[in-house]
């Protein structure tokens, strides 16, 4: 009857029913109380094991008066979007004298999902924030117990529509960036993208902008996350003089691309305009400074924390949605094409 087979997370009443004891007895076993016989304790533990029951550590922590803690599920802690969102959560938590525990969901593999859930649910949490920029976290959020307060941080309007969430329209950001280059007079825009999520988000916005103008849609050039990946992709696939504008999936790719154009003897922005995404701190001090789409990841994290604590304090809305806008920041790397 575990969640993987029935689709429903077993509760404390299911444990009590299977063990043939009262809910109070199950609660005493979970809390380590001494006034339970060895026979009943063994029955409860056997039922917990058979059902795959995970106790609500949030409620237990409050009963015991333990330090409040917020759990964070993320697919990565290094990349800018994840790291900045987590930073926003941590800053908000410190103001409330709360702790933050971060669990990385390594992949969509069922074993990785289960390991992450076992780890996060073993802690005395008041709730969980899922930084759901990748599918591994999305899958993990879907498997959390319904009794656990959860807030999602997403980059799409339809991301976890059944949960309170904070989101920024990633697709609109891609549309804005590409439209900026088209408005400057470029006939089309090339794109360094990330292949695993090319069907949605900023890449989808890039394509929508070109199609809405009747412009040619070049094939996306697959790229990794790093500046080295961006440099390599340009040197291998975008050496031609027909490339006058390039929209990159993130700022790191864009900085690597600018280095590659320099090596090819092509000036930015005189010969080719480059636009990034995320508006990382280096964008403003790069040479030339990088035009980029600003995503306020820290505010996404702070807003998610406020939603979660509002739920905990009884003033939250289970349907609450906080939307933040993407903003285009024009700097030196983008200009009209040279005639």
SVG drawing of the C-alpha trace seen along z (x, -y; Angstrom):
<svg xmlns="http://www.w3.org/2000/svg" viewBox="-8 -50 50 58">
<polyline fill="none" stroke="black" stroke-width="0.4" points="0.0,0.0 3.0,-2.4 2.7,-5.5 4.4,-3.9 1.7,-1.3 -1.5,-2.9 -0.8,-6.5 -1.8,-7.7 0.7,-8.5 -0.2,-6.3 -1.1,-8.2 -0.9,-7.6 -4.4,-6.1 -3.4,-3.5 -0.5,-2.5 -2.8,-2.3 -5.3,-0.2 -2.7,2.3 -0.9,2.6 -4.3,3.0 -3.6,0.1 -4.8,-3.4 -3.5,-6.5 -2.3,-7.7 -0.2,-4.6 1.4,-5.1 2.1,-8.7 3.8,-7.6 6.0,-5.2 7.0,-7.9 7.8,-10.3 9.9,-7.7 7.6,-7.6 8.3,-4.8 4.7,-4.0 4.2,-1.5 4.6,2.3 7.3,4.0 4.6,6.0 2.7,3.0 5.9,1.1 7.0,4.0 3.6,4.1 3.7,0.4 7.2,0.5 6.3,3.5 3.3,1.6 5.4,-1.5 7.9,0.6 5.2,2.4 3.3,-0.7 6.4,-2.9 4.9,-5.5 6.8,-8.7 5.8,-10.7 5.0,-14.3 8.2,-15.7 6.8,-19.2 4.0,-18.4 6.4,-16.4 8.9,-19.3 6.3,-21.8 5.0,-19.4 8.6,-19.0 9.3,-22.7 12.3,-22.1 14.0,-24.7 11.9,-25.4 13.5,-24.4 12.5,-24.8 13.5,-22.1 14.6,-23.0 14.6,-20.6 16.8,-21.6 18.5,-19.9 21.7,-21.9 23.3,-24.3 26.0,-25.8 24.2,-27.2 23.2,-30.8 19.4,-30.4 19.4,-27.7 22.1,-29.3 20.4,-32.7 16.9,-31.3 18.3,-29.4 20.1,-32.5 16.8,-34.4 15.2,-31.6 18.1,-31.6 18.0,-35.4 14.3,-35.4 14.7,-32.5 17.5,-34.2 15.1,-37.2 12.7,-34.7 15.4,-32.9 14.7,-29.7 17.1,-27.2 17.3,-26.0 18.1,-22.4 19.0,-21.8 18.6,-18.5 19.8,-17.9 17.6,-15.7 20.3,-14.3 18.2,-13.0 14.8,-11.6 15.9,-8.1 13.4,-6.6 16.2,-5.7 17.6,-9.3 14.0,-10.6 13.5,-8.2 16.8,-9.0 16.1,-12.7 12.7,-12.3 13.9,-10.0 16.5,-12.5 14.3,-15.6 11.4,-14.0 13.6,-12.6 14.1,-16.2 11.9,-18.3 10.5,-20.5 7.8,-23.2 7.5,-22.9 9.3,-22.4 10.2,-24.8 10.9,-23.1 13.1,-25.0 11.5,-23.3 13.6,-24.5 14.3,-20.9 12.0,-17.9 13.7,-15.9 12.4,-18.4 9.0,-18.4 8.7,-14.6 9.9,-14.8 7.3,-17.5 4.5,-15.3 5.5,-12.5 5.6,-14.5 2.9,-13.6 -0.2,-15.7 0.1,-16.8 3.4,-18.5 3.2,-22.3 4.9,-22.8 5.6,-25.9 7.1,-25.6 9.4,-28.1 9.0,-27.8 9.8,-29.5 6.4,-28.7 2.8,-29.7 1.6,-26.1 4.4,-24.8 2.7,-23.0 -0.7,-24.7 -2.0,-22.8 0.6,-24.3 1.2,-27.8 4.1,-29.1 6.3,-31.9 7.2,-32.2 8.8,-34.3 7.8,-33.9 10.9,-32.4 9.3,-32.1 8.4,-35.8 12.1,-36.6 13.3,-34.7 10.7,-36.6 11.8,-40.0 15.5,-39.3 14.9,-38.1 12.5,-40.9 15.2,-43.4 17.6,-42.1 14.9,-42.1 13.9,-45.6 17.5,-46.7 17.3,-45.6 18.8,-42.1 17.1,-39.9 17.2,-36.8 18.8,-35.7 20.8,-32.5 20.5,-30.7 22.8,-28.7 20.3,-26.5 20.3,-23.7 19.0,-20.6 17.2,-18.9 14.7,-21.8 14.7,-23.3 11.0,-22.7 9.9,-25.2 10.9,-28.3 13.3,-30.9 14.0,-28.9 10.3,-28.6 10.1,-32.4 13.0,-32.9 11.2,-30.9 7.9,-32.6 9.5,-36.0 11.0,-35.0 7.8,-33.4 5.7,-36.4 7.9,-38.6 8.0,-36.1 11.8,-35.8 13.8,-32.7 14.3,-30.4 17.8,-29.0 18.3,-25.6 19.3,-25.8 22.9,-25.1 23.1,-22.7 25.4,-23.9 26.3,-23.2 26.0,-25.6 29.5,-27.0 31.5,-29.7 33.8,-27.0 30.7,-25.4 29.6,-28.7 33.0,-29.3 33.3,-25.8 29.8,-26.0 30.5,-29.2 33.9,-28.0 32.3,-24.8 28.9,-25.9 28.6,-29.7 31.8,-30.9 30.0,-32.4 29.6,-36.1 25.9,-35.5 25.6,-35.4 24.9,-39.0 22.9,-38.3 23.1,-35.6 20.7,-34.9 22.3,-32.7 20.4,-30.5 22.4,-32.0 25.1,-34.6 27.9,-32.1 27.3,-30.8 27.1,-34.4 30.5,-35.3 32.1,-32.2 30.5,-33.1 31.9,-36.6 35.4,-35.2 35.0,-32.9 33.9,-35.8 37.0,-37.7 39.2,-34.8 37.5,-34.7 38.3,-38.4 34.6,-39.4 33.8,-42.4 30.9,-42.6 28.6,-44.4 30.0,-45.9 30.0,-42.6 27.7,-40.5 25.4,-41.3 25.2,-39.0 22.4,-38.8 22.5,-36.6 20.0,-35.6 19.8,-35.8 21.8,-39.1 24.5,-37.6 26.8,-40.0 29.6,-39.7 27.3,-40.9 27.7,-44.5 31.5,-44.5 32.3,-42.2 34.0,-43.9 31.8,-44.8 29.1,-44.7 26.5,-42.1 22.9,-42.8 20.8,-40.3 17.3,-39.4 17.1,-39.9 15.5,-37.2 15.2,-38.1 15.9,-34.7 16.5,-35.9 13.1,-37.6 11.6,-34.3 13.2,-32.5 12.2,-35.2 8.6,-35.2 8.4,-31.5 9.6,-31.5 6.9,-34.1 4.2,-32.0 5.4,-28.9 5.6,-30.7 2.2,-32.3 0.7,-28.8 2.4,-27.7 1.1,-30.7 -2.5,-30.1 -2.6,-33.2 -1.6,-31.6 -3.6,-30.8 -3.2,-27.3 -3.9,-28.8 -1.5,-31.8 0.6,-32.7 3.3,-35.4 4.4,-36.4 7.5,-38.5 8.4,-40.1 11.4,-39.4 13.3,-42.6 15.5,-43.3 18.8,-45.1 20.5,-46.7 24.2,-47.2 27.1,-47.4 26.9,-43.9 23.9,-44.5 23.4,-47.1 22.0,-47.5 23.7,-45.4 26.5,-47.0 25.3,-47.9"/>
</svg>
